[in-house]
Amino acid sequence: MARNIQSLERAAAMLRLLGGGERRLGLSDIASSLGLAKGTAHGILRTLQQEGFVEQDDASGRYQLGAELLRLGTTYLDVHELRARALVWADDLARSSGESVHLGVLHQQGVLIVHHVFRPDDSRQVLEIGAMQPLHSTALGKVLSAYDPVAHSEALEADRKPFTDRTVCDAAGFEHILDLTRARGYAADVEETWEGVASIAAPIHDRRRMPVGAVGITGAVERLCREGELRPELIAAVRDCARAVSRDLGAGRF
């Protein structure tokens, strides 16, 4: 059996580290997190920087992901049929709801965000394409877990850690949420992942009527909820968007 190339494994681990949580990290932080000598870490970072995969902030000296990764990721996403079919509908959903829109697919026991439309206002926002979300607490994750057997198994096998006091972690409670999701055709996350944040998501199906992703909106609880309940017009808008994308993928009427 061929052996893995250690330097490539370390470079990949470094990119994953820079891509999650704290977006800018110093050399000492990177070396410590990966169990590497500073000299080794610096050599890998220097090579990644020369190739455009990593950038170094001149003022702080800290490292972050580079533009070349975005270019490569965009090349992949542009040929991703789901994202291509969802572009117009996601834009429409952002305009009609006034909230940010995320399109997610199952990836490595989580939800990979493959498309993100900013909330249509002047607020400062961060592009989240390529970010990962948990399966058990987010609306996108619950939808995938409810409709996709693989996602369901991965969610049950994963460490369902609590993010807030509202996060449902026990298997029985989680299964009840998935039953409810399938019964009503959408999933909700009201401060289960982030304090003060709510989201609504619905499933997207392909021409074989297989679940291939989920689309949802995310925003402040006070905007998505009214008198303690999710606003029905927002639920309807999300479900309409999911059905429209599904139709464009050949799923027909749901």
N, C-alpha and C positions, 0 to 999 in steps of 0.2 A: 504494500500500500504506500502510495506516495506521501511524503511528509509535508505538512503545511510550512509555508515560509514565514518564519517568526516575525520578521520585520514588517510584512504585510498585515499580519494579525495585529501587531501593535499599532500600526497606522490606522487600521479599521477601528480598533478600540478607542483610539484617540479621537477620531471623527465622531463616533457615537457619543463619547463623553462631551465633546463640544456642542453636539446637537441636542442635548437634553439638559433641562434644569437651568443652571446658571450659564448664560450664553457666552460670557467672556471669562477666561480662566488664565491665571498666571502659570509660568513654567513650574514652579514648586507644587502648585495645586494639581497640575496634570501628572507630573511625575509621581507624586504621592498617591493619587487615586489609582494609577495603573501599576504601582509597584515597580517603577523604573528609576534608574539612576538619572540624575538631572542631565548629564551629558548625553545619554541615550535618547531621552525625551527631546532634548534640544535638537539633536541631529534629525530625528523624524519630523519634528515641527518645521525645521528649516527646509527640508525636502518638500513637504506638503505645501509650504508657503511659496516655494519656487514654482510649483505646479499650479498654484492658484486655488488649491483646496482649503487653505488656511490663510487668514490675514492677521497681522499684528497691529494693534492700536499704538500709534506713535507716542501718545501722551502717557498711557498707563503701562505699555509693554505687554498687555494681556492679549491672549489669542482668541479668535472666533472663526467660525466657518467662513470660507471664501466664496466668491461669486462663481467660480468654476463649478462648484457643486450644484448651485442653483441652475446653471445653464444645463448641466447634464440631467438634473431632475426634471426640468421643464421639457427637455427633449423626450423623456420617457412619458411624462404626463400628457404631452400633446398628442401622442398616439394611443392614449388610453381611451377606449371607446366610451366608457362610462363618463369620464370627465368631459369629453368632447360633446356628448349628448346633453350634459347637464348645464353647460355654460350659460345659455340664454335663460333657462328656467331658474337657475340660481340667482342670476341678476334680477329677474322679475320678483323673486321671493324677497330679496333684500329690499327692493324698492317698496313692495306692498306692505311688508312687516315693519320696516324701519330698523331691522336688526341684522347682525352679521349672520352669514350663512356658511355652513361647513358641509362638505361632502366627504364621507369616510368609507373605508373598506377594511376588511379584516386583514391584519398583518402581524405576525409574530406575537400572538396572544394579546393583541390590542387593536385599537382603531387607528389606522393611518389616515391623516387628513390629506386628501389629494386635490382639494379645491377649497378656496376660502374667498368669500366676497365680503368686503368691509361693510360695516354699518354705514348707511348713507348720510353721514353728518360730518362735521369738521373735527371730531374727537381724534386724539392720537391713538392709533391702533397698530398692532404688530402682526405681520403676515405669518400665518400658522401652517402653511403648506409644508408637509413633511413631519409635522408634529405628531406625537402619539398620545392617544387618550385611552383610559382603562375601559374594559368591557363591562364591568359590573356596576359602575356608578353613573356613567354618562348616558344621555339619551341615545346617542349614536350607537354606543356599545350595547345597550339593552336591546335595541332594535335588531342588531346583528345577531345577538345571542338568542333572541326569540325566534328568528326566522331561519338562521343558518345553523345546521347541526354541528358543523365544525366549530363555529364560534361558541355555540352552547357548551360543547365539551371543554373547550379551552377556558371558558369563563369559570366553569365548575372546578377545573383542575388548578386554576391560578390562585395565587395568594390574594384574596379579596380584602385588602386592607381598608380601614376607614379613613376617609379624607375629612369628614365633618361628623357631627353628631347624628346627622340624618342618613349617612351611608348605610345601606342594607348589605351586610356581609354574610349572614348565615345562609346556608344552601336552601333551606325551606322558604325563607323569606324572599330570596332571589328568584326561586322558581315561581312563586306566587306573582311576582312582578312581571315575569316573562309571560305567564298565562294572561295577565291583564293586558299586556302589550299586544299580544296576538288577538285578544277579544276586541280591543278598541282600534287597532290599526296604527298606533303610534306609541312612543315612549316619552317619558318626561324625566327631567332631572331638576329638582328644585332644591338647590343648596346641598346636594349630595356629594358634589365634587369640589365646588368652590363656594365659599360663603358669599351670599348676596347675588349669586348668579343662577339663572334658570335656563333650561334648554328644552326644546321639543324636537323630536325626530321621527321620521317615517321610513319604511323600507322601499328599496328600489329593486325591481325584478327584471330579468332579461327575457328574451323570446321563449326560453324554456320554462319561464315562470319560476326560475331559481333566484334566490336573493343574491344580489351582487354588490350591494352597498346600502348606504343610508344617507339621507339629507336632513339637515335640521337647522334651526335658528338658535342663537344664544344671545342672552342679554341680561340686563339687571332684573331682579325679581319684581321690582315695582313696575316695570314696563310690561313684562310677560304675564303677570298675574293681576287679577282684580278681585278684591275681597277674599283673598286667600286661594283662589282657583285660577288655573291657567285660562287665559282669554280664548274662548271658543273660536273666534275669527282667526286667531293665529294658528290654532290646531288645524283648522280647515285649510289654511293657506299652505302649511307644510305638507299636509296629505295630498293636496292638489298638485303641488310641485313634484312630489314623489311619483304620483300616478302619471304625470306628464312625461317625466324622464323615462319611466317604465314603458310607456306607449312608444316613445321614440326608439327604445331598445327592442321593440317588437313584442312586448308582453301583452298587448291588447288591453282590454278594459278590466279593471279590478273592482 
